[in-house]
Amino acid sequence: SAAALVDTGLGQFLTARARAINQGTFVKVVANVERPAGPANAAGEGPVPTYRSKALLAFKEAPGLVDWPLGEPLVIFGMYVKEYGPEAPAANRGRVFVECIDSTPLYGAEQPHERQRTLTAIVHGYLEHCRRRGFAMAHMRVPPPTDEFSHIFSARTASVRTKALQHVSLWYRRILQQAVHDGVIVHFQSASAPAASAFPPSLLSLRDVAAERAFVHLVAEMGG
């Protein structure tokens, strides 16, 4: 059962934020792994720099849903993040990278505005939790439609990913504007490409870089 998953400080913090909107929602950190972030140094000596890769899932109680076990919660939201603490390379240190955000279709009588408010509360809560832990900057990437693996749940066709590009961009902007208004963050900026902002390209995986380059090439071919 999802409710039996281990509780963490971050999960409890985000659950409190989510339940301020919807009492039937809770958040679990389902993965928290330390990963190498590059070689030790030019000589290959010393400690290997690392970052933490986390996966968060939000669940919602679903009473009365047809064809679903009574009392079993449903997953509604997922988020993959990378946290670059003191052990990370200098260029990335003190940053968090929200690598992927995804949500499931609405369930039963669930309303779109209720889901949006809940997800926004979770994202704001995560940014606030990171700030309290000493992180200075957060990065959120809107995946280009050339990225076939930019989702957590069901696969999307190229046409759906293209339509989602603008939708996700606008949603991120609304989230960040509200975060500034609420004092969660100080300010934000957006750019058409990571290199055009304070977004270190080293945050991206090789797959992410390939998808970004493919999208730039596609836009150029279409005369954009």
C-alpha positions in Angstrom: 0.0 0.0 0.0 1.2 3.5 -0.8 0.3 4.7 2.7 2.8 2.1 4.1 5.7 3.6 2.2 8.4 5.0 4.5 7.8 8.5 5.8 10.6 11.1 5.4 10.9 14.7 6.6 10.5 16.0 3.1 7.5 13.8 2.4 5.8 14.9 5.6 6.5 18.5 4.8 5.0 18.2 1.4 2.0 16.2 2.7 1.2 19.1 5.1 1.3 21.6 2.2 -0.9 19.3 0.0 -3.4 18.6 2.7 -3.9 22.4 3.2 -5.7 22.1 -0.2 -7.0 18.5 -0.1 -7.1 16.4 3.0 -7.0 13.1 1.1 -3.6 13.8 -0.4 -0.2 12.6 0.8 3.4 12.7 -0.6 6.1 10.1 -0.4 9.8 10.2 -1.3 10.0 6.8 -3.1 13.7 7.1 -4.1 16.7 8.9 -2.7 20.0 7.9 -4.2 23.5 9.4 -4.1 25.0 9.5 -7.6 28.4 10.4 -8.9 28.5 13.9 -10.6 31.8 13.6 -12.4 35.5 12.6 -11.8 37.3 13.5 -8.6 39.6 16.0 -10.2 41.7 16.4 -13.3 44.1 13.8 -11.9 41.3 11.5 -10.9 42.2 11.8 -7.3 40.3 12.8 -4.2 36.6 12.3 -3.3 34.2 11.9 -6.2 31.6 14.7 -6.4 28.1 13.6 -6.0 24.4 14.7 -6.1 21.2 13.2 -4.7 18.6 12.0 -7.1 15.1 11.8 -5.7 11.7 10.6 -6.9 8.5 12.0 -5.2 5.0 10.7 -5.7 1.7 12.2 -4.5 -1.3 10.0 -3.8 -4.9 10.8 -3.4 -7.6 8.8 -1.5 -10.3 7.7 -3.9 -13.4 6.6 -2.1 -16.1 5.1 -4.3 -14.2 4.7 -7.6 -15.4 1.9 -9.8 -13.0 -0.9 -10.4 -10.5 0.3 -7.7 -10.0 -1.4 -4.3 -11.7 0.5 -1.5 -9.3 2.5 0.6 -6.4 2.2 -1.8 -5.0 5.6 -2.8 -4.3 6.6 -6.4 -1.1 8.2 -7.6 -1.8 11.7 -9.1 1.6 13.3 -9.4 5.3 12.5 -9.8 8.4 14.6 -9.7 12.1 13.7 -10.3 14.7 16.1 -8.8 18.4 16.4 -8.5 20.0 18.1 -5.5 23.5 19.4 -5.7 24.8 19.9 -2.1 28.2 20.6 -0.7 29.6 17.4 -2.2 28.7 18.4 -5.8 31.0 20.0 -8.4 31.5 23.8 -7.8 29.5 24.9 -10.9 26.4 23.0 -9.7 26.8 23.4 -5.9 23.8 24.8 -4.0 21.4 24.1 -6.9 18.4 21.9 -7.3 17.2 20.7 -10.7 13.5 19.8 -11.1 14.1 17.3 -13.9 10.6 16.1 -14.6 7.1 16.8 -13.4 4.1 14.7 -14.5 0.5 14.1 -13.4 -2.1 11.5 -14.2 -5.5 12.1 -15.8 -8.3 13.3 -13.4 -10.1 10.6 -11.5 -13.8 10.4 -11.0 -15.4 13.7 -9.9 -12.0 15.3 -9.3 -12.0 18.9 -10.6 -9.1 20.4 -12.6 -8.7 23.5 -10.4 -8.4 21.3 -7.3 -5.7 19.2 -8.9 -3.8 22.3 -10.1 -3.9 23.9 -6.6 -2.7 20.7 -5.0 0.2 20.2 -7.4 1.2 23.9 -7.1 1.2 23.5 -3.3 3.6 20.5 -3.6 6.0 22.3 -5.9 6.0 25.4 -3.8 6.6 23.2 -0.7 9.5 21.5 -2.4 11.1 24.8 -3.3 10.6 26.1 0.2 12.1 23.0 1.8 15.1 23.3 -0.4 15.6 27.0 0.6 15.4 26.0 4.2 18.1 23.4 3.6 20.4 26.1 2.2 20.0 25.6 -1.6 20.3 29.0 -3.3 18.9 28.3 -6.8 16.4 26.0 -8.5 16.1 25.1 -12.1 13.0 23.8 -14.0 13.3 22.5 -17.5 10.4 22.4 -19.9 11.2 19.3 -22.0 11.2 19.8 -25.8 8.8 17.6 -27.8 11.9 15.8 -29.2 12.4 14.3 -25.7 10.5 11.0 -25.9 11.2 10.1 -22.2 10.2 13.4 -20.5 7.3 11.8 -18.7 6.8 9.5 -15.6 3.5 7.9 -16.4 1.9 7.1 -19.7 3.8 7.6 -22.9 3.0 10.6 -25.2 3.0 10.8 -28.9 5.0 13.5 -30.6 1.9 15.6 -31.3 0.8 15.4 -27.7 4.3 16.4 -26.5 4.3 19.4 -28.9 0.9 20.6 -27.5 2.2 20.1 -24.0 5.2 22.3 -24.6 3.2 25.6 -24.3 0.9 24.3 -21.6 3.8 23.2 -19.4 5.6 26.5 -20.0 2.6 28.6 -19.0 2.0 26.4 -15.9 5.6 26.7 -14.7 5.4 30.4 -15.2 2.2 30.7 -13.1 3.7 28.5 -10.4 6.8 30.7 -10.2 4.9 33.9 -10.3 2.8 32.7 -7.4 5.9 31.5 -5.6 7.4 35.1 -5.9 4.1 36.5 -4.6 4.0 34.2 -1.7 7.7 34.8 -0.8 8.7 31.2 -1.6 11.4 32.4 -4.0 12.9 35.9 -4.6 12.6 36.0 -8.4 12.8 33.9 -11.6 13.9 34.2 -15.2 13.1 32.1 -18.2 15.1 31.4 -21.4 14.6 29.5 -24.6 17.7 27.4 -23.9 19.7 26.5 -20.8 22.9 28.2 -22.2 21.0 31.5 -22.5 20.4 31.7 -18.7 22.1 30.9 -15.5 21.2 27.3 -16.1 24.5 25.3 -16.1 24.4 22.8 -19.0 26.2 20.4 -16.8 22.9 19.8 -15.0 21.5 18.0 -18.1 22.1 14.4 -18.9 23.5 13.4 -22.3 20.0 12.3 -23.3 18.6 15.8 -22.3 21.3 17.5 -24.3 20.6 15.3 -27.4 16.8 16.2 -27.1 17.6 19.9 -26.8 19.9 19.8 -29.9 17.3 17.8 -31.9 14.7 20.4 -31.1 16.9 23.3 -32.1 17.6 21.5 -35.4 13.9 20.9 -35.9 13.0 24.5 -35.3 15.7 25.6 -37.7 14.4 23.3 -40.4 10.9 24.7 -40.0 12.2 28.2 -40.4 11.6 29.1 -36.7 
